[in-house]
Amino acid sequence: MTSQTKGNDAPTPEATHQSDQTDPETRLDLKSIQLPTISALDGCIESLIIQWQDCLQQLQRLQQAAEAAGRPVRGLNALLKVQQRALDKVTQKQRAPGVTAISPAQYSGVKSCCWDDRWAVVKKCRGLVAVNKDFPRSPRLPVAPEAGWLAYKDQPFQERPVAVDAVVDSGATWIKFISISSRTLEYQVVAEGWASESEDKDGDQGDAEAEGLGYTDFADAVKKIILAARWNHCHQLHLILPGLQEEKSGLVDKMIHYIRHRIGGDDMSVEVSCAGSLFLAETPPPIDDAITALIQDRDPLVGDDCGRLTDTINLDPSALVALVTDLHHGPVPLQPESQQRIIAQSILDHETENNHELVARQDILATVLYPALRGRKLLCTHSAATYFRKLIDAISTQSEETRAALILPPPVPSDEPPSPETLRQTLQKWSTLPVPADLHLPVEIVPDLDLPSIAPLIASNKLPPMAHNVARDLSPLNRSVYCYGWVHRLTTVTGHRGIERQVRLSLARHWTRGEDRDETPPDIWHRHLGGYLIHRDKPKEWRDMVPEGEAVPQEVVRWTNPWTTWGRGISTYGLPDTKTWEGVGHGDKTSYGRRMTEREERGDVDGLEQEDVEGGEEPAVRQ
């Protein structure tokens, strides 16, 4: 991390690293830097300018490669602008006629503005996601339950975010520079009274010393980074400490050992690279090789949230629906021709509407869901499976029903269940898209989590204290889904933006601050999954696609059931389950849809009125 210089001729504050405004304890220790003499200053500054220009040129090449690959690096464009302004100002002052514009004292601040040292480290990494990114370590200020998401999203965070120099390994690792000298760190340790010279300590004394080291300003700054990492579900932190050197000071070595082995706990891996370490001493690769590793080796799923999927995935009902809907698998020869025409028209209608910012229906499995799930163990809770099956029984086509039977095990276990390979081969017959060979089928069904089970999990430190009130805010279904992922530290994959926002609103209301703060929220991976069965988005003229004189095909016969109509805005899945994400209405509703009118019961109309069944409304459960 760098510092801001105070003189009139120093670069502007915006040119310094953003984390100076968030972590004052980790600012550059100017006293530790040996300043050049006046005679050597001009040469040092000219050399710095050349070095800075080369760094900017390489960063610009990185940006061009990222844009060409469709994998933009968050924060890179802003970094380039800030770096260019700082370089222009330094160049202008240095080369202006007259007396030297930059003093030796200001030189260290000018040098700290240059991103060359951080870029040299980043070039050794792979899968670059973001640079100079701020991460929250708390929710935003809460709003009243009736205020909703629109009032919440612009609220300030309850605690100041932490700036990270780079996010690499497709979001799995944070890189953080902290500039502190051995002299300053030794002073902090001595000031806390933990400068014991004895090396032979029993366990209690060692624990007490470790606890004391944690009260230093340096350790407190690292703790804040770790809190932010936990809040954002990152489990690997790489600290770069160019101002420290190992095996030169006993106090420094004690602190580094504490940072590596104690401060991260069981869920955080903290790697430390000091001056002279193998990592920092390693020569960066050629720029072309570095850019290839940073951009091409990045997981294409990683977006702005820099999320990291766990090895086991918890699926909510919207993700289950996305795995079976006709809208994603397309028309297949096993379906009636009329059904194939209906599916093709539904996909076409979606493309021609104002949905250019969304992933095309036919691309969701190939570009979003399959890459996220392949190679990972898949599970869902009993409530999620029950809800999904209820939806399938109510409004699915036979094709969707067949796929549902392939991704979930049968309600009654079979003596000889089909192998995963058999399930994938059968699913392939009902899909126009290749089914990954490492898609783990069937999805395992796990027990639910109910409200009474939350308190014991909090008592055993498997859930934070806020979990009880958050669980109370959720419906039994969503409590089962999201609290299960929460307690087992699993990523919950969902296409339901409303429920994700409802969870975030609840977290903000019940989060606690202080020493016993709640550190880890549920890990929710939300993407646009188009979690609808084709019933919801079928063409309005679907009956016209059935050949004249023929009955409604058995494939879609459920669409004519009078109980399959429900108003928009209640549920992404097609069935109402809980309050909307704005926090209002429908949570206690017990019957859905509409009954047949007397005219329909008398047979005065042919089936259901077109506008009632097919007007874009979402379906509900037959009673």
Summary of the structure (lengths in Angstrom):
residues: 623
radius of gyration: 29.3
end to end distance: 62.5
largest distance: 103.1
contacts: 1967
relative contact order: 0.09
helix: 46%
strand: 9%
